[in-house]
Amino acid sequence: MNTLKGTISMVVATGPYTTSDSLAYEPLKDLVTYIATYKPHVVILTGPFLDSDHAKVKDNSMAETYKAFFEKLMDSLGELSVSSPFTKIYIVSSIKDVFHVNIYPTPAYTSRKKHANIHFLPDPSTININGVVVSVTSTDVLMHISQEEISLGTGGDKLSRLAAQLLRQQSMY
């Protein structure tokens, strides 16, 4: 088994990677600039990349297929292999992506072009990064738990309580 020797730098971000009124993906471009500058060892990005709830998706105003649009986004991430050649990028699928299957657990994305630095993962996933085990999901599990929680007279921080419940259950969902 691989074990961590030294430090590891990791960036974790979740979609959508664009503003609610545009598909220009300025936040994703800013993230790519950050990655190129700081060169983390690992980047974990969870979808959605093209949110099915986005206004431009709902009004059918896109000039290309959803999948072709996703491929362009992956190509832009693939270019990081030049500026940050040792950065591994893990892309976790999302049930909210318009171009992907709407089931949970969600299978990994596929891409027509293979980028050496990009690895596609299903949702949920567990990955071993040099002995550090990371579990990740693109589903807002805490929101779902909070909608079902009944807590009478329970004080304290609700988010901390929900996160503790999730850890006690030792389950991704």
N, C-alpha and C positions, 0 to 999 in steps of 0.2 A: 504494500500500500504506500502511496506517496505521502510524505509528511512535509509539513511546512518548515523550511529552513530560512530564517530571515523574515523580512516583512513582505506583505502583499498589499497592493493597492487595488481597490475595487470601486467601480461606479455602478450604481443601480438606479434605473429610471423606469417610469411607467408611462404608457400612452394615455390619451392621445398626444401626439407630438406636434400638434398644430393648434392654432387658435380656433375658436368656434365659428368665425366668420370667413376663414380663408383656408386654402389648401397649399399655402406657400411653405409651410413647415419651418418657419423661423425658429421656434424652440428646438427642433431637431438639428437645424444648422448650428445653433449656438452650442448644443451638446457635442456635436462632431468637432467643433473648434476647440472646446474644452478638452476632449479626448486627445486630439492631435497635439495640444499644448502640454498636457500633464502626463500623457502616455501611461495610463494605468495598466496593470497586468491583466485585469479582467473587467469586462463591461457586461452587465446583465440588463437587457431591455425587454420589458414585457409589453405586449400589445394592449390596446388596439393601435395599429398603425394607420388604418383607414376605418375609423369608427362608423358603424352602421347608423348611429344617431346624428352624425354630422349633417349640417344644413345642406352642404353642397352634394352630399350623397343622396339625401332625401329628395332633393329637387331635380335629380338626374341631369345635372348640368356639366358633368365631366365629359371630356372629349375622348377619353381612352378607357379601356377596360380597367376594372378595379385591380385585377391581377397585374396588368402592365404597370399601373401606377405603383403598386407594391414593389415590383421588380426594380423600378427606378430608385426607390428609397433604399433598397438593399444594395444597389450598385454604389450609391453615395456612401453607404457605410463600408462597403468593400474597399473603397479608395483609402480608408484609414490604414490599410496594410502597407502603404507607402510611407506615410508620416509617422505611424506608430506600429512598426512591424511585429512587435512582440505582444501586442494587445489581442487577447482572445475575446470575441464578442459572442455572447449567448443571447439568442432571440427566443423568447417564450411566447407561444401562441396565445390568442385571446378569442373567447367566444363572441366578442363584440366586433370582430373584424368582418367587414362586409364581403370580403373575397374568400372567406374561409368557412368551414363547416360550423354549424351552430349546435354543437353538442359539448357536454362536459363529462369526463375529461376531454380536452381538446387536443387532437393530434398535432404534431409539429408541422410548421409550414414547409412548403417545398419551394424551390427556386430553380428557374431554368439555368442559371449560371451559378457555378460553384465558386465561392470565395474562401480561400484558405483560412482566413481569420474569423469567419462567421459560422456558427454552429446553431442549428435550429433545435429547439426543445419543445416537448408537449407541455400542456398546462393541466395539472401541476407537474413539477419536476424536482428532482433532487440531484445535485451535481457535487462531485468531489473535486475541490480545487486545492491541490497540494496538501491533502489531509484535512482541509476545512470543508465540512459538509454544509452545503447551502440548499435549503428548500425554498422554492419560489412558486407563486401562483399569480396569475393576472386577474383573478376573480377577487372582488372586494368582499372577502369572507367576513370581516368585522361588521360591515354594513348589514349583511344578511343575518348575522347572529343578533345584532342590535334590534332588528325588526321582529325577532322572535322572542327576545328576552323578556322575562317577567321578573322585575326586581322591586319589591315593595320594601320601602324603608332602608334600602341599601344606599349608603353614602359613598363618597369618594369619587375618584375619577372614572367615568364610564369607560373610556377607551382602554385604560389600564386593566379594568376588570374584564373587559371582553378579550383582550389579548391574553390575560392569564387563563381564561377559560379555554382558549384555543390551545395554549401550551399544555394545560392539564390533560386535554383530550388527546394530545399527540397525534393529531390528524390534520390534513391539509384543508379539509372541508367538513 
